Amino acid sequence: MGEDAYQRLRKETESRMGRPPSRRRIMEVWTRRGNLDCITKVGAPDPISGDIVTAIFDMGPQQPFIIYCQQLGMTPEECCEVIGSSAYSVSEFTA
Protein backbone atom coordinates (compact mmCIF):
# COMPACT_ATOMS: atom_id res chain seq x y z
CA MET A 1 0.00 0.00 0.00
CA GLY A 2 1.44 3.37 -1.01
CA GLU A 3 1.56 6.65 0.84
CA ASP A 4 -1.43 8.06 -1.07
CA ALA A 5 -3.60 5.09 -0.05
CA TYR A 6 -2.40 5.41 3.56
CA GLN A 7 -3.34 9.10 3.62
CA ARG A 8 -6.79 8.31 2.18
CA LEU A 9 -7.37 5.79 4.97
CA ARG A 10 -6.15 8.34 7.50
CA LYS A 11 -8.74 10.85 6.22
CA GLU A 12 -11.41 8.13 6.21
CA THR A 13 -10.56 7.36 9.84
CA GLU A 14 -10.89 11.03 10.78
CA SER A 15 -14.26 11.18 9.02
CA ARG A 16 -15.53 7.99 10.75
CA MET A 17 -14.28 8.85 14.21
CA GLY A 18 -14.82 12.63 14.21
CA ARG A 19 -11.17 13.44 14.88
CA PRO A 20 -7.80 12.54 13.38
CA PRO A 21 -5.87 9.47 14.53
CA SER A 22 -2.51 9.89 16.23
CA ARG A 23 0.56 10.35 14.00
CA ARG A 24 1.97 6.98 15.13
CA ARG A 25 2.56 4.54 12.26
CA ILE A 26 1.45 1.25 13.78
CA MET A 27 3.08 -1.90 12.40
CA GLU A 28 1.39 -4.40 14.72
CA VAL A 29 -0.81 -4.57 17.77
CA TRP A 30 -1.12 -7.47 20.19
CA THR A 31 -4.52 -7.33 21.80
CA ARG A 32 -7.63 -9.24 22.72
CA ARG A 33 -10.25 -9.32 19.96
CA GLY A 34 -13.44 -11.00 21.04
CA ASN A 35 -12.27 -14.04 23.01
CA LEU A 36 -8.93 -14.37 21.19
CA ASP A 37 -5.54 -12.90 22.10
CA CYS A 38 -3.86 -12.17 18.77
CA ILE A 39 -1.24 -10.16 16.94
CA THR A 40 -2.57 -8.08 14.05
CA LYS A 41 0.21 -7.00 11.69
CA VAL A 42 0.20 -4.76 8.61
CA GLY A 43 0.92 -6.82 5.49
CA ALA A 44 -0.08 -10.12 7.11
CA PRO A 45 -3.38 -12.00 7.17
CA ASP A 46 -5.75 -10.74 9.85
CA PRO A 47 -5.99 -13.41 12.59
CA ILE A 48 -9.79 -13.03 12.68
CA SER A 49 -10.89 -12.54 9.06
CA GLY A 50 -7.87 -13.85 7.16
CA ASP A 51 -7.84 -10.72 4.97
CA ILE A 52 -4.57 -8.83 4.47
CA VAL A 53 -4.16 -5.97 6.97
CA THR A 54 -3.43 -2.71 5.14
CA ALA A 55 -3.28 -0.19 8.01
CA ILE A 56 -3.71 0.16 11.76
CA PHE A 57 -4.51 3.54 13.31
CA ASP A 58 -4.27 4.57 16.96
CA MET A 59 -6.95 7.03 18.07
CA GLY A 60 -4.99 8.00 21.20
CA PRO A 61 -4.89 7.12 24.91
CA GLN A 62 -8.02 5.30 26.12
CA GLN A 63 -9.31 5.34 22.52
CA PRO A 64 -9.73 2.44 20.06
CA PHE A 65 -7.46 1.13 17.34
CA ILE A 66 -8.81 1.06 13.78
CA ILE A 67 -7.84 -1.85 11.52
CA TYR A 68 -8.22 -1.77 7.73
CA CYS A 69 -7.99 -4.90 5.58
CA GLN A 70 -7.95 -5.71 1.90
CA GLN A 71 -10.99 -7.84 1.15
CA LEU A 72 -11.97 -9.14 -2.27
CA GLY A 73 -14.70 -6.99 -3.81
CA MET A 74 -14.48 -4.26 -1.17
CA THR A 75 -12.54 -1.02 -0.94
CA PRO A 76 -10.14 -0.68 2.02
CA GLU A 77 -12.47 1.95 3.46
CA GLU A 78 -15.30 -0.62 3.55
CA CYS A 79 -13.22 -3.27 5.31
CA CYS A 80 -12.70 -1.53 8.64
CA GLU A 81 -12.87 -2.75 12.23
CA VAL A 82 -12.82 -0.66 15.40
CA ILE A 83 -11.23 -2.64 18.24
CA GLY A 84 -10.71 -1.91 21.93
CA SER A 85 -8.32 0.61 23.40
CA SER A 86 -6.21 -1.73 25.51
CA ALA A 87 -3.30 -3.55 23.96
CA TYR A 88 -0.63 -5.80 25.41
CA SER A 89 1.93 -4.42 22.97
CA VAL A 90 2.08 -1.96 20.06
CA SER A 91 4.96 -1.81 17.57
CA GLU A 92 5.55 1.12 15.25
CA PHE A 93 7.27 1.27 11.88
CA THR A 94 10.74 2.74 12.12
CA ALA A 95 11.67 5.64 9.88
LOFI-434153 format. One line per field, with one value per atom (N, C-alpha, C): residue in one letter; atom name; chain; z, y, x. Coordinates in steps of 0.1 Angstrom, whole numbers, plus 2048, in hexadecimal, padded with zeros to 3 digits. Each point is the difference from the previous one (the first is absolute). Layout:
BEGIN
r: c(a / ...)
a: c(CA / ...)
c: c(A / ...)
w: c(Z / ...)
v: c(Y / ...)
u: c(X / ...)
END
This chain:
BEGIN
r: c(m / m / m / g / g / g / e / e / e / d / d / d / a / a / a / y / y / y / q / q / q / r / r / r / l / l / l / r / r / r / k / k / k / e / e / e / t / t / t / e / e / e / s / s / s / r / r / r / m / m / m / g / g / g / r / r / r / p / p / p / p / p / p / s / s / s / r / r / r / r / r / r / r / r / r / i / i / i / m / m / m / e / e / e / v / v / v / w / w / w / t / t / t / r / r / r / r / r / r / g / g / g / n / n / n / l / l / l / d / d / d / c / c / c / i / i / i / t / t / t / k / k / k / v / v / v / g / g / g / a / a / a / p / p / p / d / d / d / p / p / p / i / i / i / s / s / s / g / g / g / d / d / d / i / i / i / v / v / v / t / t / t / a / a / a / i / i / i / f / f / f / d / d / d / m / m / m / g / g / g / p / p / p / q / q / q / q / q / q / p / p / p / f / f / f / i / i / i / i / i / i / y / y / y / c / c / c / q / q / q / q / q / q / l / l / l / g / g / g / m / m / m / t / t / t / p / p / p / e / e / e / e / e / e / c / c / c / c / c / c / e / e / e / v / v / v / i / i / i / g / g / g / s / s / s / s / s / s / a / a / a / y / y / y / s / s / s / v / v / v / s / s / s / e / e / e / f / f / f / t / t / t / a / a / a)
a: c(N / CA / C / N / CA / C / N / CA / C / N / CA / C / N / CA / C / N / CA / C / N / CA / C / N / CA / C / N / CA / C / N / CA / C / N / CA / C / N / CA / C / N / CA / C / N / CA / C / N / CA / C / N / CA / C / N / CA / C / N / CA / C / N / CA / C / N / CA / C / N / CA / C / N / CA / C / N / CA / C / N / CA / C / N / CA / C / N / CA / C / N / CA / C / N / CA / C / N / CA / C / N / CA / C / N / CA / C / N / CA / C / N / CA / C / N / CA / C / N / CA / C / N / CA / C / N / CA / C / N / CA / C / N / CA / C / N / CA / C / N / CA / C / N / CA / C / N / CA / C / N / CA / C / N / CA / C / N / CA / C / N / CA / C / N / CA / C / N / CA / C / N / CA / C / N / CA / C / N / CA / C / N / CA / C / N / CA / C / N / CA / C / N / CA / C / N / CA / C / N / CA / C / N / CA / C / N / CA / C / N / CA / C / N / CA / C / N / CA / C / N / CA / C / N / CA / C / N / CA / C / N / CA / C / N / CA / C / N / CA / C / N / CA / C / N / CA / C / N / CA / C / N / CA / C / N / CA / C / N / CA / C / N / CA / C / N / CA / C / N / CA / C / N / CA / C / N / CA / C / N / CA / C / N / CA / C / N / CA / C / N / CA / C / N / CA / C / N / CA / C / N / CA / C / N / CA / C / N / CA / C / N / CA / C / N / CA / C / N / CA / C / N / CA / C / N / CA / C / N / CA / C)
c: c(A / A / A / A / A / A / A / A / A / A / A / A / A / A / A / A / A / A / A / A / A / A / A / A / A / A / A / A / A / A / A / A / A / A / A / A / A / A / A / A / A / A / A / A / A / A / A / A / A / A / A / A / A / A / A / A / A / A / A / A / A / A / A / A / A / A / A / A / A / A / A / A / A / A / A / A / A / A / A / A / A / A / A / A / A / A / A / A / A / A / A / A / A / A / A / A / A / A / A / A / A / A / A / A / A / A / A / A / A / A / A / A / A / A / A / A / A / A / A / A / A / A / A / A / A / A / A / A / A / A / A / A / A / A / A / A / A / A / A / A / A / A / A / A / A / A / A / A / A / A / A / A / A / A / A / A / A / A / A / A / A / A / A / A / A / A / A / A / A / A / A / A / A / A / A / A / A / A / A / A / A / A / A / A / A / A / A / A / A / A / A / A / A / A / A / A / A / A / A / A / A / A / A / A / A / A / A / A / A / A / A / A / A / A / A / A / A / A / A / A / A / A / A / A / A / A / A / A / A / A / A / A / A / A / A / A / A / A / A / A / A / A / A / A / A / A / A / A / A / A / A / A / A / A / A / A / A / A / A / A / A / A / A / A / A / A / A / A / A / A / A / A / A / A / A / A / A / A / A / A / A / A / A / A / A)
w: c(800 / 800 / 800 / 7F7 / 7FF / 809 / 801 / 808 / 7FD / 7F4 / 7FC / 806 / 7FF / 806 / 80F / 806 / 80F / 804 / 7F9 / 803 / 7FE / 7F6 / 7FE / 80C / 804 / 80C / 80C / 802 / 80B / 800 / 7F4 / 7FF / 803 / 7FB / 802 / 80F / 807 / 80E / 808 / 7FC / 806 / 7FD / 7F4 / 7FD / 808 / 802 / 807 / 80F / 806 / 80E / 805 / 7F7 / 804 / 805 / 7FF / 803 / 7FA / 7FE / 7F9 / 809 / 7FA / 808 / 804 / 809 / 804 / 7F4 / 801 / 7F5 / 800 / 80A / 801 / 7F4 / 7FB / 7F5 / 805 / 803 / 807 / 7F6 / 804 / 7F8 / 805 / 80D / 805 / 80E / 803 / 80E / 805 / 80C / 807 / 80A / 7FE / 808 / 801 / 807 / 801 / 7F7 / 7F7 / 7F7 / 802 / 805 / 803 / 80C / 7FE / 80A / 7FC / 7F7 / 7FB / 802 / 806 / 801 / 7F3 / 7F9 / 7F3 / 7FC / 7F7 / 7FA / 7F3 / 7FD / 7F4 / 7FA / 7F4 / 7FA / 7F2 / 7FD / 7F2 / 7F6 / 7F5 / 7F6 / 802 / 80B / 803 / 800 / 7FF / 802 / 80E / 800 / 80C / 808 / 80D / 807 / 801 / 7FF / 801 / 7F2 / 7F7 / 7F3 / 7F5 / 802 / 7F6 / 7F4 / 800 / 7F6 / 803 / 7F6 / 802 / 806 / 80B / 808 / 7F8 / 7FD / 7F8 / 809 / 80B / 809 / 80E / 80A / 80E / 805 / 805 / 805 / 80F / 807 / 80F / 802 / 806 / 803 / 80C / 807 / 80C / 80D / 80B / 80D / 803 / 805 / 804 / 7F5 / 7F3 / 7F4 / 7F8 / 7F7 / 7F9 / 7F5 / 7FB / 7F4 / 7F5 / 7F4 / 7F4 / 7F6 / 7FC / 7F7 / 7F2 / 7F6 / 7F2 / 7FA / 7F8 / 7F9 / 7F1 / 7F8 / 7F2 / 7FE / 7FC / 7FE / 7F2 / 7FA / 7F2 / 7FE / 7F6 / 7FD / 808 / 80A / 808 / 800 / 802 / 801 / 80E / 802 / 80D / 80A / 7FC / 809 / 805 / 7F8 / 803 / 80A / 800 / 808 / 80C / 80A / 80B / 80D / 80A / 80D / 80B / 809 / 80C / 80B / 806 / 80B / 80D / 80B / 80D / 802 / 80B / 802 / 807 / 807 / 807 / 7F7 / 801 / 7F9 / 808 / 7FF / 807 / 7FB / 7F3 / 7FA / 7F2 / 7FD / 7F4 / 7FA / 7F3 / 7FA / 7F4 / 7FF / 7F6 / 7F5 / 7F3 / 7F6 / 803 / 7FD / 802 / 7F4 / 801 / 7F5 / 7F7)
v: c(7F4 / 80C / 80C / 80A / 80C / 80B / 80A / 80B / 807 / 801 / 807 / 7F8 / 7F2 / 7F8 / 801 / 801 / 801 / 80D / 80B / 80D / 800 / 7F9 / 7FF / 7F9 / 7F5 / 7F9 / 808 / 808 / 809 / 80A / 806 / 80A / 7F8 / 7F4 / 7F8 / 7FE / 7FD / 7FE / 80C / 80C / 80C / 803 / 7FD / 802 / 7F6 / 7F4 / 7F6 / 803 / 804 / 802 / 80E / 809 / 80E / 808 / 7FA / 806 / 7F8 / 807 / 7F8 / 7F6 / 7F5 / 7F7 / 806 / 7F9 / 805 / 7FE / 807 / 7FF / 7F4 / 7F7 / 7F4 / 7F7 / 7FA / 7F6 / 7F2 / 7FA / 7F4 / 7F4 / 7F8 / 7F4 / 7F4 / 7FE / 7F5 / 803 / 7FA / 801 / 7F2 / 7FE / 7F3 / 804 / 7FA / 804 / 7F4 / 802 / 7F7 / 805 / 7F7 / 803 / 7F5 / 804 / 7F6 / 7F7 / 7F3 / 7F8 / 7FA / 807 / 7FB / 80B / 7FC / 808 / 7FE / 80B / 7FE / 80C / 7FE / 80A / 804 / 80C / 805 / 809 / 7FC / 806 / 805 / 80C / 805 / 7F8 / 7FC / 7F8 / 7F1 / 7FC / 7F2 / 7FD / 7F3 / 7FD / 804 / 805 / 804 / 7F3 / 7FE / 7F4 / 7FD / 809 / 7FE / 7FD / 809 / 7FF / 7F8 / 800 / 7FA / 80A / 80C / 80A / 807 / 805 / 807 / 80D / 803 / 80C / 80B / 80B / 80B / 80C / 802 / 80B / 7FE / 805 / 801 / 80E / 806 / 80D / 800 / 809 / 802 / 80D / 7FF / 80C / 808 / 7FB / 807 / 7F8 / 806 / 7F9 / 7FE / 7F4 / 7FC / 800 / 800 / 800 / 7F4 / 7FC / 7F3 / 801 / 7F4 / 7FE / 7FD / 805 / 7FE / 7F7 / 7F5 / 7F7 / 7FF / 802 / 7FF / 7F4 / 7F9 / 7F4 / 801 / 7F8 / 7FF / 7F4 / 802 / 7F5 / 800 / 7F4 / 7FF / 806 / 809 / 806 / 80C / 804 / 80B / 80A / 80D / 80A / 7FF / 804 / 800 / 808 / 80B / 808 / 7F8 / 7F6 / 7F8 / 7F5 / 7FB / 7F5 / 806 / 805 / 807 / 7FA / 7FE / 7FB / 80A / 804 / 807 / 7F6 / 800 / 7F7 / 808 / 7F9 / 806 / 809 / 807 / 809 / 7FA / 7F4 / 7FB / 7F6 / 800 / 7F7 / 7FC / 7F3 / 7FB / 806 / 802 / 806 / 806 / 80B / 807 / 803 / 7FC / 803 / 80A / 809 / 80A / 7FD / 805 / 800 / 809 / 7FD / 808 / 808 / 80D / 808 / 7FC)
u: c(809 / 7F7 / 809 / 7FD / 808 / 7FC / 808 / 7FE / 7F2 / 7FD / 7F3 / 7F4 / 801 / 7F5 / 800 / 80B / 801 / 7F9 / 803 / 7FB / 7F0 / 7FC / 7F1 / 7FA / 806 / 7FA / 801 / 80A / 802 / 7F4 / 7FD / 7F5 / 7F2 / 7FF / 7F4 / 7FE / 80B / 7FF / 7FC / 805 / 7FC / 7F1 / 7FC / 7F1 / 7F8 / 803 / 7F9 / 7FF / 80C / 801 / 7FE / 7FF / 7FE / 80C / 80C / 80C / 80C / 80B / 80B / 807 / 805 / 807 / 80E / 807 / 80D / 809 / 80C / 80A / 808 / 7FE / 808 / 7FD / 80A / 7FF / 801 / 7F4 / 7FF / 804 / 809 / 804 / 7F8 / 7FF / 7F8 / 7FB / 7F5 / 7FA / 7FC / 804 / 7FD / 7F5 / 7F4 / 7F5 / 7F6 / 7F6 / 7F5 / 7F5 / 7FC / 7F5 / 7F5 / 7F5 / 7F6 / 805 / 801 / 805 / 80E / 807 / 80D / 80B / 80B / 80C / 807 / 803 / 806 / 809 / 809 / 809 / 7FA / 7FD / 7FB / 80C / 804 / 80C / 7FD / 805 / 7FE / 808 / 7F9 / 806 / 7FE / 7FB / 7FD / 7F1 / 7FC / 7F2 / 7FB / 7F4 / 7FA / 7FC / 803 / 7FE / 7F1 / 7F7 / 7F2 / 7FA / 802 / 7F9 / 808 / 80E / 808 / 804 / 7FA / 803 / 80D / 806 / 80D / 7FE / 807 / 7FF / 808 / 7F9 / 807 / 804 / 7F9 / 804 / 7FA / 807 / 7FB / 802 / 7F5 / 801 / 7FD / 807 / 7FE / 7F9 / 7F4 / 7F9 / 804 / 80A / 805 / 7FE / 805 / 7FE / 7F1 / 7FD / 7F3 / 7F6 / 805 / 7F8 / 803 / 7F7 / 802 / 80A / 804 / 808 / 7F7 / 804 / 7F8 / 808 / 7FB / 807 / 7F9 / 808 / 7FB / 806 / 7F8 / 804 / 7FD / 807 / 7FC / 7F8 / 7F3 / 7F7 / 7FB / 800 / 7FB / 7F3 / 7FF / 7F3 / 7FC / 809 / 7FD / 80C / 7FD / 80B / 805 / 80D / 806 / 7F7 / 7FA / 7F7 / 7F4 / 7FC / 7F4 / 804 / 80C / 805 / 807 / 7F9 / 805 / 7FA / 809 / 7FB / 806 / 7F7 / 804 / 801 / 80C / 803 / 802 / 801 / 802 / 80C / 801 / 80B / 80C / 7FE / 80B / 807 / 80D / 809 / 80B / 804 / 80C / 80D / 800 / 80C / 7FD / 807 / 7FE / 80E / 802 / 80D / 7FD / 80A / 7FF / 80A / 7FD / 80A / 80B / 80C / 80B / 803 / 805 / 802 / 80B)
END
